[in-house]
Amino acid sequence: MKLSLSLVCLLLYSCSILSQNIERKIIIKDNLFFYTTIDEEVQIGTLHTDTISHALKTAKRLALPAGRSYRQPLNPFSWDLQNNRMFAINFLDHPLNNKYKALKCFILSLLQEWECGITAIDMIMKSVDQNMFAYNEPYRFMQHQSNILKGFQFDGIVLHDSSYGMVIANNNQLSIWNYANDKWTHGELQPFIIDGFFTLFEANNQLYIILNNGNVYKVSKRQVLTIPDKVTNRCLKENTLILNRDKNTVQLIKNNDLNIQIPFIKLIEMKAVSIF
């Protein structure tokens, strides 16, 4: 029996997606899970979603007009969700992609599923034309401080008050930003050693940063405070954050434990470790 061209495309794409790493985190919201992956060749993103009673492998795969840079040191894809919107930092290395216009916002219901009629090139070009929600002032500020990228990392999330928080690091300096009411505000540059990428999350309406070594810090525009009792000793390269916004919990799960065959809610119960 011959398979149709569209089915062949879908099967090939499905196999490639399941072999890709989850970027930063898995978000649980309204009994649904959401996670993103990046195509290793073209660096374009995919949003995966399904109910938490289903396994990760069953997730619907939505094409994203955004992606990450392949340059080293690698910074994972920065993304977040709020209501029916997805926020992402589009750092695709493309001649037409302006890093100052990299902060994008998509309506979830308008994202299309991957199929043979949609190509990675289509999504790359769409990402270039995608409307931004704010100029990337944190990146511009960082470049004004130094045109040398050394240990350059960043992440951004939507906060409980609907503002957008961003932390950007370069040359062992950290700056903390907030975008609200069509305006960016930020604190002073702070000396801070970053060894690999970091990820932001919120717990109890407070912004936190977890470093690659597993250390957790409380973050504000004035200071970065270590939280000794929240040290996880888990390298982020080997673990994934689970942000459960239905239960207001924060957990870590080893990447090796991310069994795509098991219902996700059961996988969490068996393998996830709580931070908050």
N, C-alpha and C positions, 0 to 999 in steps of 0.2 A: 504494500500500500504506500502510495506517495503522499508525503506531507505537503500541505500547502506552504507557499513561500512565507506567508505571514506567521504561520505556526512555527516554521523553522527559525525565523528571526526571533520570535518570542522565546523559544527554548534556548537558543544560543545566548540571548541577552540574560535570561534568568540564570544560567550557569555562571556567567561572568560576574553577575551581581553578588551571588552567594559567596564568591571567593574574595570579595572586597572587604576591607576593614570598616567597621562602624566608626564614624567621625565624632569623637569626643564623648557623646552621651546618647542615652535613650530617654525620651520624655514620655511620661504617661499623663494623659489628659482625657477626661470624659470616657474612661474605660477603653481608650485607644492607646496604642503605643506608636511612637514616631522615632525613626532614626534615619540618618543620612549616610550614604556611601559616595565615594568619588572614583570615577573611572581612572585607572592608573595611567592610561595612555593619553587621553585628551583632557583629564582633570575636571570634567563636567560632573555636576552632582545629581543624585537621585534621592528623593524622599520616599521612605517606606512606611506604610501604615496599615494597621489592622487592629482588631479588638484584642485585648490582653488575654482572652481565653484561647486565642489561636497561637500557633507557633510563628517564629520569626520568618520562616521560609514562605509562609502563605501571604505575606504582606503585599498590598498593592504597591506598584512602583511608579512614582510620579517623576516626570522629567523636570529638572530645575534649570532655569536660566541663570545659573551661577556656579562657581567652582572655586578651586584653590590654586595657589601657585605651586609649581613643582620645584622651586628653588630651595636650596638648603640654607639654614636649617629649616626643615619642613614645618610649616604651621598648619595644623588641621583646619578643616573647613569650619568657619565660625557661623553658627546659626541658632535661631531660637523661635519659639512660637508664642503668639498671644491671640486668644480668641480664634478668629478665622484667618489670621495672617501669619506669614512666615517672614522673619527677618534674617538676612544673610549678608555677609561681607564677601563680595565677588572679587577675588584677587587672581582671577585667571590671567595667565601671561599671554596676552593677545595685544597686537599693535594698536587696536582700536579701544582697548579697555583702559579707561582712565581710573587710576587708583584713587583719585580725589572724589570720584563719583561711584565708589564701590559699595556704598551702603544701600542695599536694596530691600524692598518689601513686596511680597507677593500675596495675592488672595488664594488661599488653599483650594477653594472650589474651582478655580480657573486653571489649576495645573493639570496637564494632560498625562495620561499613562504612556509609558514607553511602548512603542509599536514600530513596525517596519516603516511607517510613513513619517516617523520623526527621527531625525539624525542628530548626532552630537554637534555637527556643524550648525544645524538649525538653532540648537539651544545656545551655542556659543555666540552666534550673531544676535539672538534675542537678548542675551545677557548684556551685550553692549548697549542695546537700545532701551533696556529696562529702566523705568523711572527710579530715581533714588529718593530716599526719604530725608536725607540730610547730606551736606558736604562732609567729606571725611577729614574734618579739622584735626583730629588726633594724629593722623598720618602726616598731614602737612606740618603740624607743630614738631613732630619727631624729626622730620627731614630738615627743618630749620635749625634744630639743635645739632644735627650731625648728618652729613651725607654719606656716612659709612654705616652700613648695616652689620651689626655684630650682636648675635644673640637676639635678633629681632623676632618678637612674638606678640600676638594680640588675641583678644577675644572680646565679644560683646554680647549682652543679653538684655531682654526687656525686664524691667523691674516692676515691683508690686504696684507702684504709683503710675504705671504706664510710661515712665520715662525710659530712656535707653542708656545703659551703662556700658562703658568700654574701658579696658585697661590695655595699655600698649607699653612694651618694654624694648629697650635698645641700649647697648653699651652699658649694661648693668645699672640702668636707670629706669624707673617706673613712673608713669603718669596715669592718673585716674580721671575719667571724664564722665560727664552726664549730659544727655541731650533732652531738653524739655522746653515746651513753649517756643519751639523754633529757635532755640539758642543752646550753644554748647557752653558748659562751665567746666573748670578743671582745677585741681590743686597744684601744689609745687612739685617739681621733679623730686623723686625720692631715690636714694641709692638702694639698689636691691639686686641681688645676684639671682639670675634665672638660669637654671641648668635644664634646657629642654623646654617644651611647650607647657603651658598652664591652661586651666579651664576655670571659667567663672560660674558660680551658681548662687542662688538666693535661698536662705533658710530663715524663717521667722522674721521676714521683711528686712534682713540684713544681707549685704553683699559679701561673698567669700571668694577666695581664690585658692585652688588646689594646685600645687606645683607638681612637676614631673616626678619628684621623689616621694609624693604622698603627703607632704606637709600642708596644713590648712591654715590660712590667714584670714582675719577679718579686715575688710577693705573699706576705707572712706577716702574722701579727697584730701584729708589732713594726714592720714597715717595708715600703715599696714601693720597689724598686730598679730603675732603668732598665737595660735590656739593649741597649747601643748596637749590637751586631752583629746584633740581631734587628729593627731598624727596617725596616719594609716599605715605607713611603711609599705605602701603599694605603689609601684611605678605606674604612671599613667599610660605608658606605652603598652603595658600588659593588662590594663584594666579599663573598664568603661563605667562612666557615671550613669546611674539611673535616677532621674528626677521625677518623682511621683507627685504631680501637682493636684491629684485628687486627695491624697493622704498627707500632703506636705512633708514628705520624707525625702532624704538623700541617701543613696546607697552606691556601693561599688560592686562590680562583678568581674571576675577574671575573664579575659577574652577567651581563654581556653575552655571556660565553662559555658560559653554562649552556644548551647546546643540548639540548632535551628529547627529541630524536630519536635521539641517539647513545648507545650503551651506556655507562653511567656509568664503568665501569673504563677505557674508551678515552678518554673525555672528560678524566679525571684525568691520564692519561698525556700527552695533548696540551696541556692548558691550565693545570693546577694548578702553583703555585709553592710550594716547600717552605719552612717556617719552622723546624720541628724534624724 
